[in-house]
Amino acid sequence: MPSAFNFDASPFDCLDAEERQLVRNSVDIAYFRAGEAILEPGIAPGHLFVLIKGHVQQFDEEQQVITTYGPDDTFDGRALVAGRVTNRFVAQEEVLAYQLARKAVNELIARNATFGALLFSDLSNKLSALAQRRSQHEMQSLTMARVSEAGVRPAVMVEASTSIIDVARVFQERKISSVLVHDDQATPPRLGIFTNTGLQRAILDGTPLDRLPVGRLATFTLVCMKLSDPVGEALALMLRHNVHRVVVRDDDGSVQGVLEALEVFSFLSNHSYLVGVQIAQARDLQGLAEAARQITKLIAILHRGGTRVGMIARLVSELNAKLFERTWQMVAPKELIANSCLFVMGSEGRGEQLLKTDQDNGLVLRDGYAPPPELEDICTRFTQALIDFGYPPCAGGIMINNPAWRQPQSTFRETVRRWMLMPNADSLMSLAIFLDAHAVCGDAALLEPLRDEVFSLAADSDAFKARFAAAITLFDEHSGWWNRLLTLGDNDPDRLDLKKAGIFPLVHGVRSLAMDKRIRECGTAERVQALVAAGHMAPEIGSDVVQSLHFFMGLKLKAGLQDIELGRDVSGGVKPDQLNSLDRDLLKDTLGVVKRFKATLRLRYHLDALQ
């Protein structure tokens, strides 16, 4: 065979050298004319096909196009294993393809479980195999990250003449464990470090602590590195010199901060810890703005390291909640905080937020509490702070600077009732967003009666449940399924809008079922778990829905990070023809899950009768 076989394409990229040689020894090249059938239903296939040139369409038994395969795509592995073709595969144009003999494919499956999973397993096993393969590279990627990404703490500098008692006060006030010590009396002037472990020596010194200068006990032999050095090198330096901290300098030699061993280990095991510390130690909104920027960097690091998208979303949700809580605490008086509940909604409320998107938040005030006269200004400051942090304003005004989204509990309850008893497009949208509400600051008990109101009013109204669930059809059209999805982008006809095509119908479909069955969880995965546990959803459907949602979220994240790197606005869409072969294959599978899930909901809620 030609030496140009692309072993970088899935599923062949998981083969070792011996397995690759088996492929080379077992493959031929085939040619097909435009319109020629490559595989017909009912036949026993003898080969696995890998496209070199051209496109092949797959038709179901109703002669509807299921999907289209392009260069580096593989088909039909499932038929090869089953021993029977169930669909028709037709060359859309002149096609060149590799034919890999069935005997070789079976041997590869027997020798390499990952190859088999990626070739013909169901969606859940295929995604699990992919995640396991990616996780093998995570630690290597993390250790090659730069020191600048590991959360270097700003250096706190004191003069050598500063007393130990004053240094101890600095430790307590700044919540730090070390200071850099500047000694300008030495020739030449020198820089040292004093840590909290030195306090023991200070006590044993016998000199009164208010008269003992820190310069006497500081260490002036520093271990230094640069911001651009790898994190792995920082760990190696600490081990080599038996120290717990390194001083970080810029390329010009100026001190940028201190990196501690705990921070390195936390970075390698749980990067979110560092950002959480930064949020907790922020003294003003500017400090929180820096922490917000670090969240985006954290997302990129975790994604590059192979962390599963569901885990990234959970970590980001926790960090965003802490960020919003600290921001509210900085702008709102304590009495207002104690008598209100600040909550977030949408993807933030569900714990599925990744890159920063529009704000969705609200405020419930305790009945009988008189808020401060400047409440509007306080809420406007909060909204503006989040905008400054990179969270865009909500185009629909679903933010606490809008009086409609900051109300006393009794008034808010009436608003919820109005949404449900007089439903229209706007009220149904508001209700859908509100169902994902999650408290982040204040008295969370103020929010629960409002959610109770939704479940009680929806309990006996099948018509309302159907109308609510019907939103899954918002982006439906009547053209061919796969070809239609290629045109869902708002500005680019070749861009697939992942939210419209996959994320929204899955999220809202599960949200509708959760409301119907009074499931109180907010996250989609948690709602699915509860629905499955209660017998309202088949386990295999639940698994496919969650796996598909996380795949769409991962694709959207990957595309968004690329947009950020290129200085473009985050689009939230992808061009399927620019995806690698594995992602294209998984995209087809997950879009199939969306199609089947929507069909299930159409039957359950008789949605066709509403059209």
C-alpha positions, 0 to 999 in steps of 0.5 A: 500500500502507499506510505501515505496512510494517515495514522493520525486519523481516528481510530488508527491514531491509537495503534502501536507500531506493530499494529500499524504494520498490520494495517499496511500489510492488509490494505488495498485501494479501491475506486468508485464512480459517482453514484455507485453503491459501495455497500448495499443493505443485507450484504456481508461486508468484507472490508472497512473503508477509509476515504482518501478522496471524495464523499460518500452518503449513507442512506437509511431504509427510507432513503433519507441521508443520515450522514456524509463521509469525507476524507479520512472518515471510516465506514462501516465498522459496525456492519463489519462486526455485525456481519451485515450491512443495514444502510446504503452507502453511495459515492457522491462523486468519484471516490478513492478509498482504502479497503482494510480486510475484515480479518485484519480489522478483527485482529486489531479489535482483539489486540486494541480495545480502544481501537474497537471502542472508537470503531463500533461501540455505542456513543457512551463507550466511544466517548469513554475511550476517547476521554481515557486516551486523552487523560494519559497526556494530562500530567505531561501537558500540565508539567509543561505549562508555564510558571505564569499559568500556575498562580504566582502570588504577588511579592510582599516586600519589607525592609530588613529593619522591620521587626518580627512582630510587624512581619507577623502582623503582615502575615495575618493581615495579608493571609500570606506565609512569606515576605521578601526582605530588602536589605539596602544596608548591605553592599551591594543591596541584597534580597532575601526571604522570610517565611512563617517557619522562621517565626520559631527561630525568632522566638528561640532567639530570645530577643523581644520580637518588637526589637528583632529585625527580620533581616537577621533571620532572613535567608538571602540565598534565593532560588529563582526562576522566570515566568516563562519557565515550565511548571515542572522545572519549578518543582524540580528546583524545589526538590533539588534545593530542598525549598518550598518556594521559588522567587519568580522574576521577569525576563529583565530580572524584576521580581514578579512574585513567589511560587510556593510548593503547595501552589505547584502541587495544587496546580498539577492536581486541581488548578481551581484551588489557586483561582479560589484563593485569589478570589478569597484574598481579593481586596477590591473589584480590581483584584476580582477582575484579575481572578476572573481573567485567570478563570479563562486561562484555567479553562484553557489549561484544563482543556489542553490537559485533557480534563473532561468537559463536565469536570471543567464546567463544575470547577468553573461553576464553583469559581464563578459562584465564589466570584459573584458572591465576593463581588456582591459582598463588596458592593452590597451592605451586610443588611441587604445581603442578609435579607436577600438572595442573589441567584444565577440562572441559565448555564451558570445556574445549571453548572454548565458554564464554560467560557463567559456568556451573557449574565443571567441573575436575579435578586429576591428580597425578604418580605417586609424588609426595606432595602436601602434607597440606593438599591438601584445603584448597588445593583447597577454596580454589580452588573457593571462589575461583571461586565468589567470582568468579561461577562457580557450583559444579557440582551434580554435584561435578565439581570438585577439592574432590571427591576423586574428581576429584583423583587420582594418574595411575594411579588416575585411569586406573583410574577412566577404565577403570571408566567405560568397562567398567562404563558407567551413566548417571553414568559415561557423563556423567563420561566425556562431560565428561572427553572435553572436558578441557583443561589450564590449569596444571601439567604437561599431559603428565599428562593425555594418557595418560588421554585415550589410555586412552579412545581405546584402550578405545573402539576396538573396542566398537561397543556402547559407542559406540552407548550413548555416542552415545544421549545425543543422544536424552535430551530427545526426546519423541514429540509434534510436533517444533516444538510439542514444542520449545516446552515444553522449558523447565524452569519456563516451558512457553513457553520453549525450552531452547536447551541441550536443544533444540540445543546438547547434541545437536550438541555430544554428537553431534560428541563421539561421532563424535570419540571413535569416530574418535579425534579428539583436538581438544576444541572442537566446531568443531575436531572437525568440521573434523578429521572433515571433513578425514578424510572422516568427515563431509560438508563441508556437514553440518559447516558447518551443524552449526558454524553452528547451534551458534554461532547457539544459543550467540548466542541463549543469550548474548543472553538471558543478558545480558538476564537479567543486565541485569534482575537475573534468574537466567540461564535459558539459554532463549528464548521463540520468539514474542518473537524478531525475525523473522530470529532466528525464521527462523534458529531454525527452520533450525537446529532443522532441522539438529539434527533431520537430524543426530540422524537421521544419528547414529541410523542410524550407531549403530543407536540405535533398536535400543537403545530 
